[in-house]
Amino acid sequence: MAVEALTIDLHGHALVLSAERAAFDPRAMTLFIADAHFGKDAVFRARGIPVPAGATGETLARLDTLIATHKPACVVFLGDLLHARESHADETLRALEAWREKHRGLRLVLVEGNHDRHAGALPASFGIELVKEPYRLGPWALCHHPQQVDDAYALAGHEHPVYRLKTRVDSARLPCFRFGARAGVLPAFGAFTGGFEINDDARGEAVYVVASERVFGVRAS
């Protein structure tokens, strides 16, 4: 099944929301990724929790799909690129370095998140620019922590937002994008991440959920 995307107008600027749980600015040719948490499975195993390997490879494969689809000039990670210091395990670094070799001409920017400060930087050979929030790019203030920024619309991560859709007999928690008057939050991109339910916290916001390889609105602002 093909992965679909939805283009929305955010304060007069187009933003493409992908069912791969990322956003793309077609004018700036920039892809926004929040909370990849690479190496989280390696962290769990290092701490004695026997979770399966493979989350980093799955996450990188989805990133490859986005790059092939949108052909960005730049990828901005909205914080928490790595999960913890144990994310520097050989298996994780080898996968990241192999991915970087395939995309050596792509500019990479990391807006520092709370996990990044504890995890430590990737090797310099990875070639990623580390910046502080808010990082201004066109109409956007790119952040890790959700916040309001003067004269810009803030895009952030950190929350791992999910929205619960309910019927009379069942319910499902789905990753979602949420957009308020001056700030929005992207879903967590990583394959091995939890979620924070926002149903009771998103009044007055537009919410778009990811389900069945597509993005659709469930709440208008």
ABEGO torsion letter per residue (X at the ends): XBBBBBBBBBGGBBBBBBAAGBBBBAAAGBBBBBGAGBGAAAAAAAAGBBBBBGAAAAAAAAAAAAAAAAGBABBBBBEGABABAAAABAAAAAAAAAAAAAAAABBBBBBBBAAAAAAEBBBAAAGBBBBBOBBBBEABBBBABBBBBBGBBBBBBGAGBBBBBBBAABBBBBBBBBBBAABBBBBBABABBBBBBAAAAABGBBBBBBBGGBBBBABBX
